Amino acid sequence: MRDLLSAVAYFNRVVNSLTIRPADNIIYANREYGTILKMKYVFNFLYLLAALISAPKFIYRRLRFSRYRAGWPQRLGKLKRKNPEKKSIWLHAVSVGEANASRTLVEKLSASFPQYEIVITTTTDTGFARASQLFAGKNLVSYFPFDFSFTMRRAFKNINPAAILLMELELWPNLVSIANQQNVPVIVVNGRISDRSFPRYKLIRPLIKKVFFKTSLILAQTEQYAGRFIELGAAADKVFVTGSLKYDTAQIADKVDGSDLLASKLGIKENERLLVAGGTGDGEEEILLKVYTAIISKPAFKDLRIAIIPRKPERFDSVGQLISSFNLPAARYSLLKEKADAMPPEKNAVILGDTMGDLRKFYSLANLIFVGRSLVPMGGSDMAEAAALGKCTIFGPHTFNFNQTVDDLLKEQGAIQIKNEQELSATIEKCLSEPGYAKKIARNGQNVIRKNQGATQKTLEHISKILRP
């Protein structure tokens, strides 16, 4: 390890797996200088301690997967604004999902508040890559500064925020403290507190209720989430239900730009049946491959093709090896994408989507979509994106990160939830055997997404009241 601060990069993710997260322990008993000063030193010490504890895992991931190599000046608060003469709106989106959800909001903010520069920060490498794809042409995209007090103060000086927007709920002690000292409003956007995290927050409510109370505005996805924020200490008159931004960013379409080229590269014909498993997690691909090999062994389904797109890039190689262990030929899209004269893979090859930013293109070619990280207890992936494209969408029982979307889709028969490997196999066969049934599910799902759109405009109206008092 080159320096101690390098270890803190992994800390930002480690805290999410702890029963009591440092971000949950934001204790501001009062606004007196002495209390703030004490807490600053406490949290700086805790960050250093966490860095030491997480260093071995950090070093392994850095060496094994080449993670945490970029953005060190930014992580230390050294951000270079495009328009430093302006104040900014600082929007923090932790990873890919939050970056995607913020797309329409960033567009509206840019149009409504041209006097401010929009600054987007992310924590993860994949989140940074996605945010760069979405925003880098017009807005500054940066890694989120470490929450050391000196680092965060430097970041505030360079970002010069008029307001801070935190996607879903990503409160850091020193960030909130400095924002309060400088009278910068902190707004939780697309707010949610999941079934898993809510009991943990309740355990430490005496410690966190004041930070919720002092948050300027909380814009929650649902009434249930709004109630949870209030129960944890947020002022009821500062909590509003605006809906989920993910419905707005789920583009309703029958076709996606670039999907024709993808189909050509992979040799996928228009009438071929394709199952796409998107955003899959560790342990899920093996289940999918077992199901797939069993299904194609039956004459009625022998023409079925499958594409697997793992959620995390560092797992591409291991998933490729897993496919080979099933004695199935594999076609890695990364090897075909950049070659103009690349030959399409053989018809029975399992397609491995090992590139970033192409998931929607795969989805647009699918007959059936399985949304990953849901057969294993990882909370699911965004199923609104699949449903918006008018595809028959299937997911497993572990969807605690997307409860509202799941409830909305299932209520209108706009998706199918399965419990296990056996139900997944039976459901795929049913959808392939009864295309009318699959089309009905797909049509219902697309209508659900359309009906629930509008959160961006509601969110913008509330933010405008803060920025235009």
FENFENFEN-V731847 format. One record per run of one state. SS is the DSSP state (@ for helix, = for strand, . for the rest). FROM is the first residue (numbers start at 1). TO is the last residue. If there is no record, write none. Layout:
BEGIN
SS:FROM:TO, SS:FROM:TO
END
This chain:
BEGIN
.:1:3, @:4:17, .:18:21, @:22:24, .:25:32, @:33:65, .:66:71, @:72:75, .:76:87, =:88:92, .:93:95, @:96:101, .:102:102, @:103:112, .:113:116, =:117:122, .:123:124, @:125:135, .:136:139, =:140:143, .:144:148, @:149:159, .:160:160, =:161:167, .:168:172, @:173:181, .:182:184, =:185:191, .:192:194, @:195:203, .:204:204, @:205:214, .:215:216, =:217:220, .:221:222, @:223:231, .:232:235, @:236:238, =:239:241, .:242:244, @:245:249, .:250:258, @:259:266, .:267:273, =:274:280, .:281:283, @:284:296, .:297:298, @:299:301, .:302:304, =:305:310, .:311:312, @:313:325, .:326:329, =:330:332, @:333:337, .:338:349, =:350:352, .:353:358, @:359:365, .:366:367, =:368:371, .:372:383, @:384:388, .:389:391, =:392:395, .:396:399, @:400:411, .:412:415, =:416:417, .:418:420, @:421:433, .:434:434, @:435:451, .:452:454, @:455:467, .:468:469
END
